[in-house]
Structure formats: C-alpha cells, structure tokens
C-alpha cells in the first residue's frame, strides 16, 4: 500500500494486521502512540513507515521475502521481554529501526543490516543480525548483563557498534571487522567481546575503543572486568582510555600487527598491562 493505515487503539493481544504485499514509499502505519500486543505483519517489506509505535509486547515482522528488504522506518517507545521485531526468510533491513526506550525483547534481522538500529536507553534483550552489519547498532544507555548483540557475519564497510553507556553483556561477531568499521564502548566494559566465533579464522582490521572518544584532562575510572577474544589477526588498533583496577584481558589468537594501547595518564596506579594469557571468554 502507498496510503495510510491508522490504528487508533494499537494492536491488542490476539489481534492481527497483515499486509500481503509491501508498505511502499509514502505509505504509513500509524499506531497513534499505542502498543502492539498482537501481530503486525508485512510480507514484502517496502520503504514505508511504521510511526508513533508504543511498546511491542507481541510481534512485528516487516518482511517474509528474502528479495524484499524493509527499507523504511519503524519507531517504537520500547520492546518488552516478550516483544519481537524481525524479518524472516533471509530478508534484509536497509532502513531504520528506532526504539526510544528500553529494548528488553528481540530484534532479529534475518540477513544483512545495512540500515540502522537505534536504542534510546538500555539494551537488556538481544539484537541479532543473520549476516553482515554495514551501518550502526547504537545504544544510548547500557548493555546490561542480560543484553547481547550477535552478528553472525562480519562488520563490513562502515558497520559500527556504538554503546554510550557501559557494556556488561555479550557482543559476538561470527567473522571479522573491516578496516572502516568501528566498535566503541564508552563507560565501562564488564561483558565479553568475541570475534571470529564462526568456523575459521577472521581478522580484525578495524578499531575498537574502550573509553571516551576525546581524552579528558583528568582520566576517570574505567571498569574493565570483561574480556576480548579475537580469533584471527589484529590489524587495527585497540585503545583503552581510563583508570583501571586490573590488567584487562585482551586475547589475540593470531598475529598482532596493529596496536593495543592502555592510556592511563596520571591515574594512580597507572601501570596496568594487557593480560594476553587468553583466559576463557566469557
């Protein structure tokens, strides 16, 4: 459809709205700030918009055809622990998915994510990408111990994982990280980051930053009780910026051709070193 559908009371539990075609450019589904406790289904993806969505506690699927990506926009206030936003049958997301609050459920992209997933507060659920990430997954709050980001393929082109808060959960990347890709965890890392979890060995060519993007005059405490495990070569750079309280476990199972730098400035103490003994991670 290329017109507008207004759902003035959202979708109640047991309710189903399905489009057996696409939501084309200019078409909208307006949830009028109400919730999705039932099902919204769009079979053939499209470039239209789902707007003014409340909480998802049911299911929103935006493509069930591998050759029909969802290239539009979808905006919701939150996803509860029972809520799902997904594509199936190998369909990509090339558009933008925004959750302005907490994402406690599941966002599952069946194949490539070349669009953006943006979470406005905390990630306590799971974001899964079935193949490659070439745009942003951003979390403005924390990734809690129950939260996870799972990329089955690689970070390619300009694929980025950006966490403005702390990461106590798990990030897994099945393959490698390209030279133009980037991972940033701003405010503490007590979780795990594993690359090359798929069969084989995959290199990390891009950069990984733990701490602020701009080095402050006075460094702040940075908790690094997590672990990094790279199953392949490190050709990019890993930087840790902040005052530590232990030797951060960073394991490179291949060759280290890039750098691993602990910027501890005038911290007291400021003599922590990388623990490269490759303890179990996570």
Secondary structure, DSSP 8 states (H G I E B T S, - for coil): --SEEE-TT-B-TT-EEEESS---TT-EEE-TT--BSSEEEETT-BS-EEEEEEEESSEEE----TT--B-SEEEEEEE-TT-EEE--TT--B-SEEEESS-B-SEEEESS-B-SEEEESS-B-SEEEESS-B-SEEEESS-B-TT-EEEESS-B-TT-EEEESS-B-SEEEESS-B-TT-EEEE-S-B-SEEEE--SSS---B-SEEEES-SS--SS--B--B-SEEEESS-B-SEEEEESB-SS--EEEESS-B-SEEEEE-TT-SS-----B-S-----
